[in-house]
Amino acid sequence: MLKKNSIYTVKITDINNLGYGVCRVEGIVTFVAGAVTGDEAQIKLIKVTKSYCVARMEKLILPSEHRIDPECPLFPKCGGCVYRHVSYDYEKELKRGYVESAFRKAGIDAEIAGVTSDNKITGYRNKVQYPVGKNGEIGYYRTKTHDIIECESCLLEEPVLHDIKRFISDFIKENTVSCLRHIYLRCGAATGEVMVCLVSEKKDFNGLSTLCNEVCERFDAVKCFAINVNDKDTNVILGEKTYILRGRPYIEDELMGCRFRISPMSFYQVNHSMTGLLYSKAAELCGLKEGESFIDLYCGCGTIGLCIAKKTKTAELSGVEIIPDAIENAKINAELNGIENASFICGDASDAPLKKCGCVIVDPPRKGLTEKLIAELAEADIERIVYVSCNPDTLARDCAVFIEKGYQLSKVYPFDLFPRTGHVENVVCLSRKSTQETKQFPVN
Ligand code: SAH
């Protein structure tokens, strides 16, 4: 049995998607924070279990060729980036490997494309949600804790958001505001419009109207200033009620030639230029022919479906989404973009009315699809299902079920919407085997 605090010299052989270097110590898999594939290092075991160990790097004897200077004083204390200490080329390789292994674990021998990226690895995030401490400190959580590390300017974010954050931070410290839980900011990358949403335990506090007025007057770009009330003791950031204090209840942005209204409660991808590339691939995989209708499940404010509808002369688009404000946005977004044959329903995607159509797009949250929805999609005999996913593990799990039900998996296309973090987006197409066979061997 290995002993805690013992020291070993090891060669690191991999990095996992949490950014830990991986090696073996007397055959036991060991995770080393900050270590990189190829490093030779002296490590100290800080946790020993029967199946794995966790170690700290004591001394880097020979650095890996993949290493770079992290350029961020908060790395790796802040839980945001996990790959800041390796070259971006190597990060893309790691992400492709992560997707490949997710499919392998699900029993699928999938073909994985190289990671698509625009190689913009700083300033790409147009949405931030900073936790706020009781003394007004604003920043990010230290990895695996709820301690806040103050963060002056995060390299991943749109710089305009830093100035607003700093202004709010100074104000709440000066005015000893203690009821704020998060500062949620979003910026339209194409329009520059900014939304400020304070997430607070209370609907009002001393100084709120002054703060609102000062932010809006100082920062012209702010078009929507809101307060969201969350008094529940959970990890969910946003509460149910949002009140608009100044400006409009939305910001607008442009994406792939479409204009979108986005409310504070609506989902909108955080990386604008990569989203265009992702949606273009989704559109290509949908393979819609003129006049074919399609369904967009988990449609948010309608972005994927409307971008595709604008480019293809489709018969009809039906979208389903659970957040009412996002559905309101989607309906208006269809009008704004002159798309008449679109309808949007607010509800659970698993209860969506499915009808025979050219294609169904699904873009669920990290937990993936329900078994019920997969069964119903297969039952409705949908020919092509384009699956957009931010979680390779649940994507692979769900693809395995579709394959069992007679679907064929396309190549898997990873898109790096989140450079430097452990996350990677993917899109695949699942098509009915029978339709392809029918094409080759006509039944009649
Ligand atoms: N396709 C959109 C949104 C994807 S994010 C885009 O690209 O912008 C996933 C969306 O699923 C979110 O908008 C979330 O509110 C929604 N959602 C979560 N659970 C849902 C459910 N059970 N039924 C329908 N929509 C759901």
Boltz pocket constraint, residues with backbone or C-beta under 6 A from the ligand:
constraints:
  - pocket:
      binder: B
      contacts: [[A, 265], [A, 266], [A, 267], [A, 268], [A, 269], [A, 297], [A, 298], [A, 299], [A, 300], [A, 301], [A, 302], [A, 303], [A, 304], [A, 320], [A, 321], [A, 322], [A, 323], [A, 326], [A, 347], [A, 348], [A, 349], [A, 350], [A, 363], [A, 364], [A, 365]]
      max_distance: 6.0
